[in-house]
Amino acid sequence: MARMTHQAGIALGVGFRVLANSATDSAALVCGDVHLGDDRGLPDLLAFAKSCDVLTFDHEHVPEPVLRELERVGVMTRPDRAALVYAQDKLRMRVRVEELGAPCPRWRAVTAIDHVEAFAGQTGWPVVLKAARGGYDGKGVWVVDSAAEALEVLERAAQAEVPLLVEEKVGFTRELAVQVARSPYGQVAAYPVVETVQRGGICHEVIAPAPGLDEDKAVRAQELAIELAHALDVVGMLAVELFETESGVVVNELAMRPHNSGHWTIDGARTSQFEQHLRAVLDLPLGSPRSTAPFTVMANVLGGADSDVYSRYVHVMAKDPELKVHFYGKEVRPGRKIGHVTAAGDDHGELLARVRDAAAYLKGDQQ
């Protein structure tokens, strides 16, 4: 995320610095001003922040006490600690989102198997157990079909001192996401609602806008995201992941940063999510989130058993010159997101077939 945000900052003329754990980190490979250190540790963050006007993040894992101390000494962080906590802690997020009247799955905090069994007695099995902190890309999420399976998760969580919540397994027709940007001035910009295709807890594909989505439902999803951005006092990008159900949309997760569901905007929107995030955190006027084509479809490229992915992208480019290929400079490992491909045009089905074919070839699944 930092690598692509840096790329957007070049055209804006923004002085951009990166605090990276390693000189081989994705953004460190391309940014001219790199500081090495622990991006979750107070001493390194304090030293880094002295040279910055605004500090922003490409993940939600900076500990709250560290954010509090940065705030105490006057470091401007956007989003700030009070907002970011709702993306860091799913328990606090669920409480606050419910208080705001937004539609959510039924849920409760759990510490014992009796709690899970009582909850499942109301909702039925299976249920979804989630780590309150630290989960991403399907990690920290367990769909369990029985008390025995739930007990295994509870025991592992207790050993790791990870708080859990249980949620009903929502009967959804598909997963959606909507992104909004909000500036300190209070200006907002909402992107089209997209359909996300998840497999194994990992986003594989995004179709923008979501095909066949009822206009009233789409507008309501955008309104919901804007309402949450204002109520939580978000500054920067907010991604709201949703379940589409027969009766409407249900809030699944929140992310306060550029998000995988918005990578399509680099090639398919007037203003990419990365430029928009910079505009927002710097309190610049926001750019247009309007799409530049009827549909833009993105597929994530995952690492496969063959690490020589770069020898294959020449063939992808030759086969489909209108396809856009983005690599992140990451070491190739099986299942790791190492890039994405996008295509724009009139027929989302045809676009989806093209990006799927390219992503599979780049992974090494096709010859």
C-alpha positions in Angstrom: 0.0 0.0 0.0 2.8 2.4 0.9 4.5 1.7 -2.5 1.4 2.7 -4.5 0.7 5.7 -2.2 4.3 6.9 -2.9 3.6 6.5 -6.6 0.5 8.7 -6.3 2.5 11.3 -4.3 5.0 11.9 -7.1 2.5 13.5 -9.4 1.1 15.6 -6.5 4.6 16.8 -5.7 4.3 15.5 -2.1 7.5 15.0 -0.1 7.1 11.3 0.9 9.1 9.4 3.5 8.7 5.8 4.4 9.5 4.0 7.7 10.2 0.4 6.7 11.3 -2.6 8.6 13.7 -3.7 5.9 15.4 -2.1 2.9 13.8 -4.9 0.8 10.2 -3.9 1.8 8.0 -3.1 -1.1 7.9 0.7 -0.6 11.6 1.0 0.4 12.6 -0.4 -3.0 11.1 2.6 -4.8 11.0 5.6 -2.3 14.0 7.9 -2.3 13.7 8.8 1.4 13.6 5.6 3.5 14.1 5.3 7.2 14.6 1.8 8.6 13.0 0.9 12.0 10.1 -0.8 13.7 6.9 0.7 12.3 5.0 -0.4 15.5 7.6 0.7 18.0 7.5 4.1 19.8 11.2 5.1 19.7 11.5 4.6 15.9 8.1 6.2 15.2 9.0 9.2 17.3 12.3 9.7 15.6 10.7 9.3 12.2 7.8 11.6 12.9 10.1 14.5 13.8 10.7 15.0 10.0 7.1 14.6 9.0 4.1 17.0 8.8 1.6 14.2 8.8 2.0 10.6 9.7 -0.3 8.0 8.0 -0.3 4.2 7.9 -0.8 1.4 5.4 -1.9 -1.0 8.1 -3.9 -0.9 11.4 -1.3 -2.7 13.6 0.4 0.2 15.4 -0.4 -0.4 19.1 -2.9 2.0 20.7 -0.5 3.0 23.5 2.1 4.0 20.8 -0.6 6.0 19.0 -1.6 7.7 22.3 2.0 8.8 23.0 2.5 10.1 19.4 -0.7 12.1 19.9 0.5 13.4 23.4 3.7 14.8 22.0 1.9 16.5 19.1 2.5 14.2 16.2 -0.3 14.6 13.6 -1.6 11.1 12.7 -4.3 10.7 10.2 -6.5 8.9 10.8 -6.0 9.6 14.5 -6.0 7.1 17.4 -9.7 7.7 18.3 -10.8 6.7 14.8 -8.2 4.0 14.1 -9.2 1.9 17.1 -12.4 0.9 15.3 -10.4 -0.7 12.5 -7.9 -2.2 15.0 -10.4 -3.8 17.4 -13.4 -5.7 16.1 -15.1 -5.8 19.5 -15.0 -2.0 19.8 -16.0 -1.7 16.1 -19.1 -3.8 16.6 -20.2 -1.9 19.7 -19.8 1.5 18.0 -21.3 0.5 14.7 -24.4 -0.9 16.5 -24.7 2.3 18.5 -24.8 4.2 15.3 -27.7 2.0 14.1 -25.8 0.4 11.2 -26.9 -3.1 10.1 -24.6 -5.8 11.6 -24.5 -9.5 12.1 -25.6 -10.7 15.5 -22.5 -11.1 17.7 -21.2 -11.3 21.2 -17.8 -11.4 23.0 -16.9 -14.9 24.1 -14.3 -16.3 26.5 -15.8 -19.8 27.1 -17.4 -22.6 25.1 -20.6 -22.1 27.0 -20.9 -18.6 25.5 -20.4 -20.0 22.0 -22.9 -22.8 22.5 -25.5 -20.4 23.9 -25.0 -18.1 20.9 -25.3 -20.9 18.4 -28.4 -22.0 20.2 -30.0 -18.7 19.0 -28.4 -18.5 15.5 -27.7 -22.1 14.6 -24.5 -23.7 13.5 -22.1 -22.8 11.9 -21.0 -19.7 13.6 -18.0 -17.5 12.9 -15.3 -16.9 15.5 -13.0 -13.9 15.0 -9.9 -12.6 16.7 -10.7 -9.1 17.9 -7.3 -7.9 16.9 -4.7 -8.6 14.2 -6.6 -10.7 11.6 -6.3 -10.1 7.9 -6.8 -12.1 4.6 -8.8 -14.7 6.4 -6.3 -15.1 9.3 -8.0 -14.8 12.6 -11.4 -15.9 11.2 -12.8 -19.4 11.8 -16.1 -20.8 10.6 -16.9 -23.6 13.1 -19.6 -26.2 12.7 -19.7 -27.6 16.2 -18.8 -27.0 19.9 -15.7 -29.2 19.5 -14.3 -27.1 16.7 -15.1 -23.9 18.6 -13.3 -25.2 21.7 -10.1 -25.8 19.7 -10.2 -22.2 18.6 -11.0 -20.9 22.1 -8.0 -22.8 23.6 -5.6 -21.6 21.0 -6.8 -18.0 21.4 -6.5 -18.3 25.2 -2.9 -19.5 24.9 -2.1 -16.5 22.7 -4.1 -14.1 24.9 -6.2 -13.1 21.9 -9.8 -11.9 22.7 -12.5 -13.4 20.5 -16.0 -12.6 19.3 -18.6 -14.9 17.8 -20.9 -13.8 14.9 -23.7 -15.4 13.1 -22.9 -16.7 9.6 -24.8 -14.3 7.4 -26.7 -15.8 4.5 -25.5 -13.4 1.9 -25.9 -13.4 -1.9 -22.5 -11.8 -2.5 -19.8 -9.6 -0.8 -19.6 -5.9 -1.6 -17.3 -3.1 -0.6 -17.6 0.7 -0.7 -14.8 3.2 -0.2 -15.1 6.8 0.9 -12.5 9.5 1.5 -13.0 12.2 4.1 -10.8 15.2 4.8 -10.3 17.1 8.1 -12.5 19.9 6.5 -15.3 17.3 6.3 -15.4 16.9 2.5 -16.3 13.4 1.4 -16.0 11.5 -1.9 -17.6 8.1 -2.4 -16.5 5.5 -4.9 -18.9 3.2 -6.7 -19.9 0.1 -4.8 -17.9 -2.9 -5.9 -18.4 -6.7 -5.8 -15.6 -8.6 -4.2 -14.9 -12.3 -4.8 -13.4 -14.0 -1.8 -11.8 -17.5 -1.7 -10.3 -18.9 1.5 -10.6 -15.5 3.2 -8.5 -13.8 0.5 -9.9 -11.3 -2.0 -9.3 -12.7 -5.5 -11.3 -10.4 -7.7 -13.1 -7.1 -7.7 -15.7 -5.9 -10.2 -16.4 -2.2 -10.3 -19.2 -1.3 -10.1 -21.0 -4.3 -8.7 -23.0 -5.8 -11.6 -26.7 -5.7 -11.3 -26.8 -4.0 -8.0 -30.1 -2.3 -7.3 -29.6 1.5 -7.4 -31.3 2.1 -4.1 -29.1 -0.5 -2.4 -26.0 1.0 -4.0 -26.9 4.5 -2.8 -27.7 3.2 0.7 -24.3 1.5 0.9 -22.5 4.7 -0.1 -24.6 6.7 2.4 -23.8 4.2 5.1 -20.1 4.5 4.5 -20.3 8.3 4.5 -22.3 8.2 7.8 -19.7 5.9 9.3 -16.8 8.1 8.1 -18.4 11.2 9.7 -19.4 9.5 12.9 -16.0 7.8 13.5 -14.2 11.0 12.5 -12.1 9.2 9.8 -9.5 11.2 7.9 -8.3 9.4 4.8 -9.7 6.4 3.1 -12.4 4.2 4.7 -13.2 0.9 3.2 -16.5 -0.7 4.4 -16.8 -4.4 3.6 -20.4 -5.5 3.3 -22.6 -8.6 2.9 -25.5 -8.1 0.4 -28.6 -9.9 1.6 -32.2 -10.0 0.3 -33.2 -7.3 2.8 -30.2 -4.9 2.3 -26.5 -4.7 3.2 -24.8 -5.7 6.4 -21.5 -4.3 7.7 -18.7 -6.9 7.9 -15.4 -5.2 8.4 -13.8 -1.7 8.3 -10.4 -0.6 7.1 -9.0 3.0 7.5 -6.5 3.1 4.7 -6.2 2.3 1.0 -7.7 -1.2 0.6 -7.4 -4.2 -1.7 -11.0 -3.6 -2.9 -9.9 -0.2 -4.3 -6.9 -1.2 -6.4 -9.1 -1.0 -9.5 -9.1 2.8 -9.0 -5.5 3.2 -10.3 -6.7 2.3 -13.8 -10.5 2.8 -13.5 -11.2 6.0 -11.7 -10.4 9.7 -12.2 -8.7 9.7 -8.8 -7.0 6.6 -7.5 -7.6 5.6 -3.9 -3.9 6.3 -3.2 -4.0 9.8 -4.5 -7.3 10.3 -2.7 -5.8 9.2 0.6 -3.0 11.7 0.3 -5.4 14.5 -0.6 -7.5 13.7 2.4 -4.7 13.4 5.0 -3.1 16.6 3.7 -6.5 18.4 3.8 -6.4 19.1 0.0 -9.6 19.2 -2.0 -10.6 15.7 -2.9 -10.5 14.4 -6.5 -13.4 12.9 -8.5 -14.1 9.3 -7.6 -15.9 8.8 -10.9 -15.2 5.7 -13.0 -13.5 6.1 -16.4 -15.2 3.0 -18.0 -18.5 1.2 -17.6 -16.6 -1.6 -15.7 -13.2 -2.1 -14.3 -12.2 -5.6 -13.1 -9.2 -6.5 -11.0 -7.7 -9.9 -10.1 -5.0 -10.3 -7.4 -1.9 -12.2 -8.5 -0.9 -14.7 -5.9 2.5 -16.4 -5.6 2.7 -20.0 -6.8 5.1 -22.9 -6.6 7.2 -21.3 -9.4 8.8 -18.1 -8.2 9.9 -17.0 -11.7 6.8 -14.9 -12.2 8.6 -12.1 -13.9 9.5 -14.2 -17.0 5.8 -14.8 -17.6 4.5 -11.3 -17.6 6.0 -10.6 -21.0 3.6 -13.2 -22.4 0.6 -11.7 -20.6 1.4 -8.2 -21.9 1.8 -9.6 -25.5 -1.4 -11.5 -25.4 -3.5 -8.7 -23.9 -2.0 -5.3 -24.5 -4.9 -3.5 -22.9 -4.4 -5.3 -19.6 -2.6 -3.4 -16.8 -0.1 -5.4 -14.8 1.0 -4.2 -11.3 3.7 -5.9 -9.3 4.6 -5.0 -5.7 8.3 -5.9 -5.6 7.6 -8.6 -3.0 9.4 -11.9 -2.7 7.2 -14.6 -4.3 5.7 -17.1 -1.9 2.8 -19.5 -2.4 -0.5 -17.7 -1.6 1.1 -14.3 -1.1 -0.4 -11.3 -2.9 2.4 -10.1 -5.2 0.5 -7.9 -7.6 -2.7 -7.4 -9.5 -4.1 -7.1 -13.0 -6.9 -4.9 -14.2 -8.9 -4.5 -17.4 -11.6 -1.9 -18.3 -14.4 -2.0 -20.8 -18.1 -2.6 -21.4 -18.6 -6.3 -20.6 -17.7 -7.3 -17.0 -18.0 -11.0 -17.8 -15.4 -10.7 -20.6 -13.2 -8.5 -18.5 -13.4 -11.0 -15.6 -12.4 -13.9 -17.9 -9.3 -11.9 -19.1 -8.0 -10.9 -15.7 -8.6 -14.4 -14.3 -6.6 -15.9 -17.2 -3.8 -13.5 -16.7 -3.6 -13.9 -12.9 -3.6 -17.7 -13.3 -0.9 -17.6 -15.9 1.3 -15.3 -13.8 0.9 -17.6 -10.8 2.0 -20.5 -13.0 -1.3 -22.4 -13.0 -1.6 -22.2 -16.7 1.0 -23.0 -19.4 
